[in-house]
């Protein structure tokens, strides 16, 4: 990419970015057990012919033993009461059970409930990539019992050295705690993953460490957790065209080049820590034909040396300081080989947008392709170039690697050219795109993504997002990641209101002398309307039961908010009793003599006579409506005596 002079000096020290180390204790055990009839597993033998959308694992744990294909390799795992139970004896034990098969693109989801936990830091996790025998390394999506802490949810790796590398953390929107079912899920596309908590997207990462044979699993630490309705589904390969409502793909231009020396491993690490989806680099050969990561044709600008990269040996390049020019504390940073950059991405996570810089022979492109293949990175590398021949060679040598064409000005017919070159993306300079923005929709109709370069301002990010651009190449990947998070929060659909009637309690039986106050609990509601048997009642005002007939009555609460409307009801019963009948008489508004007569009959338990008297006096000395209620209650008591 053309050099940019933008270098904000808000320097981020890579040395401050360290991960904690924890020791694992325990050993493997337990073989797969008898299958449960409700479990579906698909073996690796038929995986190659299965379509995306295939359900690989589906288990409701209604059997008596671990389902077929489930392997408990640490801790206590059993099926009980229609759920899978996993227990870790203490915080030093990572209890693990594995299942499924190796998938590049999949969704894992399960209902999880902490039954007990040693403390709020204990956790359960969905295994995103584990060896079938549970051996390190592995990658997981973690949920702590204290989910609303800043690290309540995590993407993390257990490295081959048995140490933790926590790559991403976020607070959950609500607390899990113990005794509460939570639906958790992760969608994985290669090294990229999205964490979902009760249906809401919480965070994204591009740093899932993947292996060539890892399967899925569940893990528990210092807790007892039960699970239900586990499902693993194969997903279609990731589309380069951004789905509506999802954030822009963040592409770090030469790494985090605004805060670190460009095209170095430290710039790559800072970009990775800042949440970038792709690191963009420039690659070209040295005198020995080794691909090096360098933008310019010479080393003069970005190192303490001089000379054309193609004229320098590996020994000469290895001695160059590629950091001091940017800032003193980056002294000693080196010009990396493509192999070193790929090693770092493979082991620590991340994807590469690899620009073949300048004209290359077919043999030179073949060396680049061979380097990518030998490092097992063809699924995580996207090749782009200004040079059409370089893209043609790449297509011939590695048709599985997606291609992007870089352009400073738009071609006369980008769609036709994209078809001719078998492009996955057409990547124009932002200014050129601004002159003809309709080309984005044209390319999308042809199935071609658009990645604009090099864009460092929020006003343009907003414009490109609205235009439907798929990815942005930027010197400020951490800032664009933050902008994306705000975008997601603003675009997230409002939560549907929740409402529960707590008083009168459903099923309650009440006497007329009682005056219950309606009470409701709501969440995400702006307005609540109450009705009793279809008639509006005021919130907080006691219900007058003296006007209700005996039998069932319905209090209805309708909660409304930005996310819609939700209704809850409570059906309660009004019963006839002596206390309630006395209340009806005393509050009837009749003359004292009439009240005295009715009270005397009530006190003598002459219920039938009282019912007759009330009917006779209806509309005379006694309100007709109240007379009917008194007569009905008295008749009910007469029948019960």
N, C-alpha and C positions, 0 to 999 in steps of 0.2 A: 504494500500500500504506500502511496506517496507520504513522505515524511511530514509530520505536523510539528509545529513549534510549541504547541500547548504542553506545558509541564507544570502543573500545580504543585507547589512545594509542601503540601500537607502530607509529608512523608510518613508512610506506615512502616514500622520496623518489623521485619519478618521474624527477628529474634524474639519478639514478644508473643508470637503466635505458637504456643506450645500446647501439647496435649498431655493429660494425666496418664499415668501408668498404673495398672492394677494386676495382681497376680491371680491366675486361675487355679483352683484346686478341684480335684475330682478325677474320675476315670470313666471309661465307657462301660456300658452294661446293656442288658435287655435286648433280645431279638424281637423282630416284628411279631405281632400277636395275631390271634384269630380275627378274620374280617368281620366288620359289622355290615349288615345287609344294606344300610343306608349310605354307605361310603362308595364313591366312585373314584378310582385311580386309573391313570393312563400311563403305561410304561414308556420308556424311551424308545422302544422298538417301533411304536406306531407314531411317535412324535413327529417324525419327518414328513409324514403324509397328512397330519391333522391340520385342519383349518384354524386360523385365528378365531377366537371366540370359543374355542374348545374348553370345556370344563375339565381341568386336570385332576382336581381334588374337590370333593363335595362330601362333607361329613356332618351329621347332626348328632353323632355319638349316642344313638339309641340302643346300641348293642351293649354287650357285657364286657368287651375287651377292646384293646387298641385296634383300630381298623388296619386292614392289610396295607402294607407299605409304610406304616408309621414305625419309626425306630427311635426308641428312648435311649439316649446315649449318656445322659447325666441326670441325676436327681430322681425323684419319684413321680411317675406318670401313670395314671389309671383312668378308666372310664367309670363314672358313678353318677347316678341320678340323671341320666341323659346329657351329661356334660363330660368333657375331658378336663381332668384335674392335673395340674403340674405344681410341684412343690420344690422349693429350694430351701435347704436347712438353714442357711445363713448368707450373709452378704458376700462371702468368698466363693459361693457355689453358683455357677451359671448353669442351671438345669436346662437341658436341651432335648428336643424331640424333632426329628427330621421327617420329611415326606416330600411327595411331588417329584419333579424332574427338572432338568436344566432348561430354562427358558430365557430368551433375550428380552422378551416383552410380555409382561403379565401383570395381573392384579391379584393381590392376596388380601382377604378380608375375613374378619372373625369378630364375634361378640365375646368380649373379655370382661371378667369381673374379679377384682381383688377380693379374696375371701379373708385373708389375714396378711399383714405386712409388718416387718420389723420396725420400719419407720417410713416417713414420707418420701425418702430417696430411693426406696426399693422399686423394682420395675419388672415389667414384662415386655417382650419384644416379638415382632414378626421377623422371622429370618428371611432375608432377601437373597442371600447367597451363602450357603453353608455346604461344606462337604457332607456327604451322606452319613459319615461316621462322626460328625460333629467337631472334627479337628479344626484348629485355626489354620488359615485366617477365615473370618466370616464377617458379613455385613448385615446390619439389623436396623429396624425402625422401632425405637424404644418409647414406652409410655411409663412414667413414674406414677406412684400412687398420689404424689403431690403434683398433679398435672398442671396446675395453674402457676407453678414456679417458672422462672425464666427458662429453665432447662427441663420443663415437664415432659416435653416431647423431644426426641433426638433422632438424627441419623448418625450412626456410629459404626466403627470398624474395630474388630479385634484382630490385630496384626499377626503376622507370622512369628513375631517376637513375643507374642502373648501380652501385648500392651494395648491400651485403648487409644484410639484416634477418633474423637468426637468431632464430626465435621460440621454439623448444623444443629441448632437448638431453637426451641420456640415454646411459648406458653400455650396450653390448650385453652379453648374458649370457656370451658366449664370444668369443674372439679370431678375427678373420678372417685378418689377415696376408696373405701371398701364397701362391699355389698351392693354395688351399682353396676348394671350392665352398660357397657360402652361399645358401640360399633366402631371398630378401627379398620383402616385399610391403607394400602400403599399401592400405587401404580408405578411400575418399573419399566423403563425403556433403556436398556443398556446401563450406562452409568448414571442416568437421570432417573429421579423418582419424585413422587408427590405424596405427601402425608395427608391422610383424611381422618378427621375426628368427628364421629357422629354425623357423617355426611358433609362436613365442611372442610374445604382445603385449608390447611394450616401452614405448610411450608413446602419448598422445593429444594432439590439438591442436584448437582451434577457430579457428585463425588462418591457414588456407590462403587466400591471396589468389587469388580466382578472376576469370576474364575471361568474356566472352560467347562466345568462340570458341576458347579454348585447347584443345590436344590433349595427348597423352602423349609421353614421350620417355625417352631415357637420356643421361646426362652423365658425363664423365670429367674429372678435373683432376690433372695431374702424375703420370699413371700410365698403364699399359696394362692394360685389363680385358677379359676375355672373358665372354660371356653365352650362356645356353642356355635353352630352354623358356620363352620370353617369352609372357605371356598377359595380355590386358586383357578384363575381363568387366563388362558393365553390371549394376549391382545394383538391387534394388528401392529406391524412395525410403525414406529413413530413417523408421522407425517411432517414434512418440512414446512408445509403450509400451516400457519398458526390458526387453530380453531378460534372462532369468535368467543370473546370473553376471557381468553387466556392471555398472559402477558407476553410482551416482546421477548424473543430470544436474545440473551445478552452475550455479545461476542467481544472479548477483551482484545483490543487492538495492540498486537505485540506484547500481550500480557497487560498488567496494570501499568501502562506506560506513562500515565500522568504522575505516578508516585514511585516508580522504580525504573531502573535502566531497562529499556526495551529489549525484547527478545532474549531475556535471561531467565534462568530458572527461578530466581527470586521474584521477578515480575509475574511469572506464571503462578507461583505460590500465593502471592498477594491477591491476584485475580481470583484464584480458586477460593481463598478464604473470603473474598468479597461476594461470592455467590454467582460467579459467571457461569454461563452454560457452555461456552466454547472459548478456548484460547486461540487467537489468530496469530500465525507466525509467517515468516518469510524464509524460504529454504533455497539454497543454491550450493553447488559443489565447490570444494577447495581444489588445490592442485592435484591431490591424490584421488579425486573423485568422490570424497566423503561428503555427504550432505550436511551443511552447517546452517544454523538458524541465524540469519543476518539479513537486514533489509537492503542496505546499500551495496553497490558493487565493490566498494572498498571498505576497509576497516577503520578509515581515518576518523570519521565523525564519532563513532561509538566505542572506540578503544584507545589505548595509548600507543597503538602501532600505526603503521602506514602500509599501503599496498592493496592491490586488488585481491579479493578473496580467492579467486581462481588461480592466483600465482603463489599462494602461501601453503606451506605444508601443515600437517596436523600438529607437528611439534611447535611450529611458529605460532599458530593460532592458539594452541593450548597455553602459551606463555603470556597472552595478552590480557590486560586488565580491561574488562568491559563495564565496570561500575563506577570508577572514580569520576568520570566525566559528568555523571549525573549528580552524585553527592558523595562526600568523603566516606560515609559509613557503608557505602556499597563497594568500597575498594576490594579488589580480589574477585569480583564476579567474573565468570568466564563466558566466552562465546560457546554455547552448547552445540553439540552435534544433534542432528535429528534423532539419533538413537537415544541419546541421554534424555532429550525432552520426552520421547515416547515412554521410556522407562519410568520417568517421574509421573506421567499421566496414568500409566497402567497401574502403578502401585499406590498412588495417592489419590487417584480419581481425576476425572475430567475428560473433555473431548477436545479435538484439535481441528480448527479450520486452517488447513495447510495451504499456503500460497506458494506455488512454484514460481520463483522470481526470475523474470527474464527468460531469454531463449534457452531451451534445453534440447539436447539431442534425445532420441528415443532411448539410447543406452543410459543417459543420465536420469531420465524419468524412471526407467526400469530399476535403477538403484534405489530411488526414493520409494517406489512401490515395494520392492523386496524388503526394505528396511521396515516399512509399515507392517508387512505381512509377518516378517520374522519376529516382530514384537507382539503379534496377536492383536493388532489395533485396527484392522480394516473396518470393524463395526463402529469405531469411535473416531474415525478420521473422515473429513469432508475436504476434498481438494478443490481449490480455486486458482485461477490464473487469468492474467490479461492475455496470455499467449494461447491462441486457439490450438496450435500444434501440441502444446503440452497437455491440453485436455484430451485431444484425440489419442495421444499416446497412452495416457492414463486409462482411457476407456478401453483401448485394445488390451492393455496388460491386466487391468483389474476392473472389469465391468461392475463389480459389486460396490465399488467406492463411489459415492455421490459426487457430482461435479457442479461447480459454480463458475460462471464467467464474470470477471471483473470488467467494469466499463467506467471510463471518465465521462463519456457522452453516450447517449442512447443510440443504439443501432436503428437503422431505418425500419426493420421489422424484428424486434426482439423475440417475438413468439416463434417465428419461422427459424431463426438462428438457434433458439433453445431446442427446438425439435431436431434440427440437424445435428447438434452436438450432444444430444441426449442429456440435457442439463437438468439437474434437480433444482438449481437456483440461478437466478440472474441478479447480479450484485452491482448496482450502479452507485455512483457518487451521489450524495444527497442533493447537491445543487442541480445536477442533471435530472434527477427524478422529480424535483420540484417543478421543472418546466413542463413535464408531461406526466402528471400523476396517474392518469387513466391507464397507464401501462401496467400498473399493479393488478388491476382487475383482469386485464387481457391475459397476463401471464398466469394468474390463478386459474382462469378458465381452461388453460392448457395444462394445468397441474404443475406449474413451475413456481417455486417460492421466490421471494424478493428479500434480499439482505442489503440494506443501505449502509454506506460508509462516508466519512468517519464523522459521527454525530455526537457532540458532547454537551448539548443544552437541552433542558427540560421542555422548552417550547417546541423544539423540533421533535423530540421524542413523542410528545403529545400529538403533533400533527401526523407523524408517521404511523402511530398506533391507530389513529382515526382513519388513515388511508388504507389500513389493512396490511402494511408492511410486516413481514414475518420476523426478521431479525435486524438488529442494529449493531454495527461494528463501532466501538467507542473506546476512547482512551480512559474513560471513567466508568468502568464496569460496576464498581461498588455503588456508585451513585445511581446508575440505571437500575440496578437490582433493588435499591431502596425505592426508587420511583415506581417500579413494577409492583412492589408490595402495597404501596398506597393505592395504586390503580386497582389492584385486586380487592382491597377493602372497599373502595368506592363502588366497584362493579358488582360486588357480591350481593346476591338477592337477599332482601330483608328476611329475617327469620319469621316463620309463621307463629302467630301468638299461641300461647298455651294458657289454658284456664281450667281451674278446678273449683267446684263449689264445696266449701268446707263447713258451712252452716246455713240452714239445717243440714245435718249429715244425711247422706243418702240412706234411706231405710229407717230413718228415725220415726218414732211414734210420739206425738205431742198432744198434750191436753190444751183446752182452750184458754186456760189461765196463763199459759206460757206466752212469751212475746220474743221469739228468737230474732236475732239480728242477722240478716243475710251477710255472709262473708265469702269472698272468693280470693283465690290466689292466681295471679297472672304473671306472664313473662312476655316481653316484646309486644305489649298491647298499649295502645294510646287511649282507648275508650272501651268501657264495659257497660252494656245495657242489661238490666234485670227485669224479668217478667215473672209473675206468679199466675199460673193458669191462663197465660196469654195477656194479662193486664200488667202494665208497667208498675214497678215498685221502685222506691228510692233506695239507693245504696246507703247503708249505715242506719236506716230507719227501721225500728222493730216491726215485725210482721204482726198484724192484727188478726188473730185466729178466730175472733168472735163472729166474723162475717163469713166463715168458711163452713161448708157442709162437712159432716163426718166422712172419712174415707181418704183416698189418695189425692195429693196435690203436687204440682210440678213447679219448682223454681228453676228458671232457665237463665243462664248467663251467656251473653254473646260478647266475646272480646274481639276487637278489630284493631288493626295496625297496618303499617306499610307492607307487611308480609301476608296480609289476608285476614280472614275471619275464622274464628274457632268457637265452638259452642260446647258448653257443659251443662248438665242438668242434675238436680237432686230431687228425687221423688220421696216425699214424706207423708205420713198418715196422721190425720186429726182423729182422735178417739173421743168418745163420750165418757165422761166420768163426773162424779158428784162435784168435785172442785170446779171443773169447767162449767158445769151447769149453774152452779152458784154464781160464777163470774158472769155468765150470760144474763142471769136475773138481775144482779146488782148494777150492771151497766146497760140495762135495757131502756132506761129513760122513762119507765112507767111511773105512775104516781105511787107514793109511799104505801098506800093501802094495798095496791096490786102487788107491789114487791113483797109486802109482808105476807100476803096470802100465798104467793108462790114459794117464798122461803119456808113457810110453815109446812106446806105440802112436801117440799124437798127434805126438810129435816125429819119428817115422819116417814120418809121413803115411799110416799104415796105417788109413785112415778106415773102410773096410768091416769090418776085423777089430775095430776099436774099437766099432763099432755092434753087432756080434754079441756081443762081450764084455759090453757094457752090458746088453743084453737078457737074457743068461744070468744075470748077477749081480743082476738086478732083484728086489728083495724079500729078497735074501740079505745080501750085504755092502754093498748100494747101495740107497738109497731108491728106491722104484718110480717116483715122479714125476720125480725127478731122472734116473734111468736112462733114462726115455722121452725126455727132452729131449736127453740126451747122445747117445743112439742116433739121434735125428732129425737133430741138427746134424751128426753124423759122416756119416750117410748123405747129407745134402745136400752136404757137402764132397767126399765120394767121387764124387758125380755131377758135381761141377764140375771135378774134377781130370782 
